[in-house]
Amino acid sequence: ILNVEQSPQSLHVQEGDSTNFTCSFPSSNFYALHWYRWETAKSPEALFVMTLNGDEKKKGRISATLNTKEGYSYLYIKGSQPEDSATYLCAFQTGGFKTIFGAGTRLFVKA
Amino acid sequence: DAGVIQSPRHEVTEMGQEVTLRCKPISGHNSLFWYRQTMMRGLELLIYFNNNVPIDDSGMPEDRFSAKMPNASFSTLKIQPSEPRDSAVYFCASSSRSTGSEAFFGQGTRLTVV
């Protein structure tokens, strides 16, 4: 059974705080690891896709790292802003192209 | 490109009726995914196609659900007969290996079965 776990389930931070979330995934049959940002009443929006062990990606204040050997990825947000409030999903993609989503981490940033 | 287009955006139907959800992937993408989002189970993969061929339908909840992709630019997800527990938001997404397999989601179809 392929299982993708994200922690924490939810997170409340103050504007300006830096924060990070974890995604754990199977370390076998790995093809890619995706991070998505999902705002309420919208569709998930791709943030990063990483394929190689040690990959690091950055987009503005958001960055992500990947460790395929131990099966985890971190997403970092530096200096959180209220507009960062959303659910952050990670998705594990197998060599057979199957994609399994985690349950997400719901971030609330208070002004 | 207009992105992944789903129709209808909202569907309300009576229990027992047939429901057909439609998806037009991004032109040039060769993989298409159908997802269902519920409060209880989050985002679940139902089925995905590669080059119009169903690769894995193990996420399809039961025989009442079926999906087709007759060509590279169109896919349907059909529920017959529909039941109240099928009420959810159904998302379609497409991706291309040439773009690093990033998936682009449609706006979703909110289905309510009464």
Boltz contact constraints between the chains, C-beta under 6 A:
constraints:
  - contact:
      token1: [A, 32]
      token2: [B, 101]
      max_distance: 6.0
  - contact:
      token1: [A, 43]
      token2: [B, 105]
      max_distance: 6.0
  - contact:
      token1: [A, 43]
      token2: [B, 107]
      max_distance: 6.0
  - contact:
      token1: [A, 43]
      token2: [B, 108]
      max_distance: 6.0
  - contact:
      token1: [A, 44]
      token2: [B, 105]
      max_distance: 6.0
  - contact:
      token1: [A, 46]
      token2: [B, 102]
      max_distance: 6.0
  - contact:
      token1: [A, 49]
      token2: [B, 100]
      max_distance: 6.0
  - contact:
      token1: [A, 49]
      token2: [B, 102]
      max_distance: 6.0
  - contact:
      token1: [A, 98]
      token2: [B, 56]
      max_distance: 6.0
  - contact:
      token1: [A, 99]
      token2: [B, 45]
      max_distance: 6.0
  - contact:
      token1: [A, 101]
      token2: [B, 43]
      max_distance: 6.0
  - contact:
      token1: [A, 103]
      token2: [B, 42]
      max_distance: 6.0
